[in-house]
Amino acid sequence: MREVTRALVGPVWRTMPWRALAAAGVLGLLTAAVPAVAGAEPDPWQTLLLLRGVALIGALGLGFLLDDPARHLTAPVPARRLLRQALRVGLVAPLAALWWTAALLLAPSASRPPAGDITLEAVVVGVLALAGAALAVRLTDEARPGPFVAAFLLLTAVLAPLLAPEDWALFVQPDDPRWSTAHDRWAVLAVVVAAAGVLCGPEPVGRGRRRAAKARRAGGPP
Amino acid sequence: MPPTVSASGLSLHYGRTRALDDVSLRLAPGVTGLLGPNGAGKTTLLRVLATAVPPDRGAFTALGHDPGTPQGRQEVRRRLGYLPQTPGFHPDFTAFEFVDYVAILKELADRGDRHREVRRVLEEVGLGDVRGRRIRKLSGGMRQRVALAAALVGDPGFLVLDEPTVGLDPEQRMRFRELIAGAGEGRTVLLSTHQTEDVAMLCHRVIVMAEGAVRFDGTPAELTARATGRVWSSTERDPGAKAGWRTGTGSFRNVGDPPAGADLVDPTLEDGYLLALDGIGTEVTA
């Protein structure tokens, strides 16, 4: 297993959707650099909004991470899907961390929100993108589910602030007394979404077995 | 000969669509053809047997293992070659790099052995000279051969080929037939196709599917024999025929229940196939 994993690193690196990732990376950094380029001194809420936008752009790129044009040809191979997906995530994670650090540094320091908290928000959005991609791979035959994942993320980004219950506020500002509590929730979300993503990774062995078991419990034919 | 693959009662639904309906079959070494119209369930059956998708119901064993268990599925996949209908490639890879990538996914970890195996299969499919060329620069027929090489790498005991000759010109199709015939020596090959000529030339056995179910299972000669006495020639299209068409000589070839005194002609595999789909002579003979 270790030898296979080591041998896969190079080819998997080359199969990653670099165009989508690079486009999101460049667009995110350009967005983060807008105040510095324009010489503006934005308010803290504006910088917060800017960084949330940058995180979303990065996540849109990550939504394409599991796109694989050769998916159908490489579906029934012994190397497990979860391993291949984990390799992609592992390879992109250091780059994503560097990219986010650069985005934070580009944002105006005077109005920058607490770095740890806004990074947590970015992590959740990124993990949500990856979990969405893993879910799409599990539930569909689509070789390139990236556009659908991106659309799902955009929709979530629009609806979440509108639909989230008041006592489960997530999108608060640093001077809001709920900031700390909100970030406890972001941490919970990070764990839940990551777990959901990991659960989507393994291929199901048999739908029939689950259905048959359910039918047996219900007293019907398998 | 003992079966390599034995399936019983395979069923699969996509939402409300019944893609497979209680399919049972046995596959032995050699090339078995899978014929059927679009939407017959051929690709779904191939994907199930290739362990790409689990069935809703039913079970099968392949190469002595049960893919219904995680360990069994791994064992089957270690000895399986699969060429899907639309293979898809990483176009910046060379032919060698792509097959090498698939070889790693098939757990051929030792670099030296793996590279020898990749060179062997690329030679086998006639791509030895272009193995360093990027896939984006290969013709459609060459790409299809890259996909076949990827399926053959690791010397699988069970080869699943989903319409491998679609979109190929006649010369390429002939070349592919040679490759499939070679692959079928000592292996179990399941070949889905729309081309009855492919089946007539390659297969020792043919399965006809329609609406997710097996409509015929026997030898090509038996399928052809189903049409004996049911194909006739006439100067006008016979309205009683199940199918009829004008031939190059100007006469009509009719398939169905002939009228008395009809000018019967020798049937072909295609005639037997048409009748099997029409519900005439569709008892399963396996």
Interface residues (C-beta under 8 A of the other chain):
Chain A: E3 V4 A7 L8 P11 R14 T15 D68 P69 A70 R71 H72 L73 T74 A75 P76 V77 P78 A79 R84 A143 P204 V205 G206 R207 G208 R209 R211 A212 P222
Chain B: A50 T51 A52 P54 P55 D56 R57 G58 A59 P67 G68 T69 P70 R73 Q74 R77 R78 L80 Y82 L83 P84 Q85 T86 P87 G88 F89 H90 P91 D92 F93 E97 F98 D100 Y101 V102 I104 L105 K106 E107 A109 D110 R111 A147 A150 A151
